């Protein structure tokens, strides 16, 4: 069954955040305790928080708490089987890049914004990402938490930090924090997955996505944020879910890959321009596109046995988005060892792949990869006061 047929059946639903947001506020205010807790020996006063925005590459479970379909949820087996032993809402067999970054920074797992529970856990950062989200409001509208809404959620946390810590201390914590962002994949893949043609040119589409992302960055900057980490868009035309849309041969979906390339060039130009023009703006840009291509072309070099087929799914390359049997297509196959695979399902990566990426992002790249992770690596951003 074609992936486009699956995605055409996406139902637009209204997302209600009010009850979860109120619950979060109550818990946050109730959690006013002395800021003397420590993580791995570090006093909480010196903790550098991690705020996470974007899509399914970083979503730690926010979509568990919204009114959407299973196409945008991963809260069922076999998701999570490798590390957590149960599904958490992460679109992988285990941890994501952001989970490893938190570990390297000696932070606890960063909780989803909409997750009920101890608000004290959210003092080291919050994850706002939503699977299926884009920089465009129209991307899978009604089924995901778009970047604009994620920004609104962040501003709620910002206001609550001012209440808890006071104006000056909250300002210091926000400026010290690191902001990790992955966005764009869905803005460019959705026209193909829903079998809809772009109403504008590719370059115009990219300009609008970059324009929305620029606005988002400036809003975070206005709130006091100064240190940003970005993942560029991987070669989405080579993901199993998009490759099965190509009828004539086994190559990647060219137009989708072209959009990713155009976006990445525009993103790099934007960030270096902001670095020159915006006082105090610092960033790390990880070339996820190039890193993924290297692993797909030379899987054994990086410890993988399979570089094209997904571990979980059905059809050619297991490109039908059926992992878990909870979506429109119920049939799926599951590989024996996810660590041997680059792709977990037809649209997402395995924990092993994410761990390799996180190591590159944290340490600044590997010479054999010839990757661009710069001008700062994430480790350095955490060290900057």
Phi, psi and omega in degrees: 000133184290141180300326180299324178295321178299312187284336178298335184272008174306125178262131179278122183233156179277131179266131179245119183251352193301311185294318180295320181295318179296317179300318179298317181297316180298314181294322182296314182290328179290339184271020180289094177235169180299133183279063182241004178294152179233154175236116181054037174090352181271132176294139184301332179298336182256005181289134172266115185287158178236119176252134189236131182228153171134227194238203186292343176294341182232353183293118180264009175135011179300325182289352173295337191248013178241162180276093182216184179261170180292348174298332180246022177229153178222037182263043178209153179297152007268013177302137178085001190294328188288318186250307186280335182079001178201159180288138180242351187105353176282136180274070179192174175280351181199233186277161179253173177307314183296328178294318178292321178300317178300318179298314181296328180275005180062038175252157171289170173304131182281121187282152174296146180302320186273358181287122176292156177139198185294113181293341179299331180294339184273005179280348177259007180135167182219143176258119181255357188295153182219124179302133181090353185286153176223175173287338178269135177300328185286345183291113184047043185302135179090349182244353185219174177256101185291169185299324178298316179291324175301321177296320177298320178295320178299319181295331174294317178296318178302315179296321180292326177294324177296323179292317185284314188259345187092161187300310186289316181292320178294323177298318179296317181293321181292319180290333180280336186295158174251137183246112183256129190225131171227112183210150176122328184306313183286329177299327183262334180274333186301321178300326181281320182288336178257005177059043179240137179278148175293137179275352179230174180289162178301316182296323177293320179299314179297319180301320181291317178299312180296323178298316178294321178294322177299315178301317179300312181299317180296325178293318177296320179298317179299328180284347179122351180294138184229340188240117189236140172241133183235140167257129176280177186277125178292171182289079190297335178294344180260001175289143183309322183295331179267331178296326181289349177281342181274122189271326193279321182212185186266011181284174180287162178283105194300313184296323178294316178296324179296319178298317178300316180297317179297317179299314185296322177295316180293322179296314179300315179299317180300311186294318179291328175294316179295323179300323180285326192255339186251117185300128174081357181287124179230143183213158171237129179241119180260127179278077179296328179300307182292321181297319179293317179301316180301318181288324178292322182281331183225062186302319184295331179297334183249014175089012179258156175256339183225124185251352184238320183278143177281154177290323189232125179151200178211170181081186180299134186056014189051045186276350176281131187281073187238006184308127180096343178068019181254002182256194186300314174271123185273333183287136173203157175242151182232130180290164182283321184225101180303333181297341179279350188247146172279314181266132175278299171239191189289350182231002186219170188248163180280164177301321180299318177295313180298323180295318177298318178296317181298321178298320178294315181297318183288317187267349176097018176100171181230133187303323182290339178277336186053042183268154173262113170232097186187182002289344175247154163267168185293325177305314181295322179298323178292332183278335181291127181299000000 
